[in-house]
């Protein structure tokens, strides 16, 4: 992996995100998810917190935390809902916003990279891939939730899961319309380290106040550049007419 080229791509994605034609598609997914989960939290937060308060004393491993009292229950509710909120935003970005973002970037920066897939197949594949990846993410998050009690894990564990989900979802979406299946597999294999690092950069962006609203859209733009750039290079090396 060319580290210098990678970080140039990161800066390029950040620049593209601020373009009005892309920014408009970056803003609405987190706002829609905020409205949806605000309504859900209004009805579900207190019942979930109350359930945790009544259940927690039965979990002997947590008895040393009793002094925190009800506050612990609200923290637990937040960590239960956080992965669902993240997956909701990612689903909206991947399925609805990314195709429009892709059209802008591909036409401007990658007009020489022919699209060999269909928009309909890409949309269906995106839904299936994102839902499957999101399910693994949520289940894995919940199974490893007790590890957050380890000092420092509250920082690194969410980063790990978010980075994994970012690359697992967006690598497919960024290539779905342009690459044939064998090309997609080849690009993912060749660019694996860059894609994982791209997922991590997107996860880190979600920790920055205000920028976190656009973190997943930024990650989507970054993956478009990483994947279409990788596809262009692959086809050039194979002597395929772009």
NORFEN-V590315 format. One line per field, one symbol per residue. phi: phi as a letter, one per 30 degrees, with the letter a starting at -180 (. if undefined). psi: psi as a letter, one per 40 degrees, with the letter a starting at -180 (. if undefined). burial: I if it has 16 or more other ideal C-beta (glycine too) atoms within 10 Angstrom, else O. A space follows every 50 residues. Layout:
# NORFEN-V590315
phi = ???
psi = ???
burial = ???
This chain:
# NORFEN-V590315
phi = .ddddddddddddddddddedcedddddeddddddedddddeccddeddd ddddceedcedcddceddideddddddedddedddddddddddddcdeed deddddddcbddcdccccddddddddddddddddddddddeddceedddd ejddcddedddddddeddddddddcedccdeddeddddddcedddddddd ddddddcceidddcdddddddddedddddddeddddddiddd
psi = hhdddddddddddddddehdddddeddddddddddddddddddddddddd dddddddegddedeedddaddddddddddddddddddddddddddddddd dddddddddfeehiheiidddddddddddddddddddddddddeddeeeh hededddddddddddddddddddeedddiiddddddddddeddddddddd dddddeehiddddedddddddddddddddddddddddefhh.
burial = OOOOOIOOIIOIIOOIIOOOOIOOIIOOIIOOIOOOIOOOOOOOOOOIIO OIOOOIOOOOOIOOOOOOOOOIIOIIIOOIIIIIIIIIIIIIIIIOIIIO IIOIIIOOIIOOIOOOIOOOOIIOIIOOIIOOIIOOIIOIIOOOOOOIOO OOOOOOIIOIIIIIIIIIIIIIIIIIIIIOOOIIOIIIOIIOOIIIIIII IIIOIIOOOOOOIIIIIIIIIIIIIIIIIIIIOIIOOOOOOO
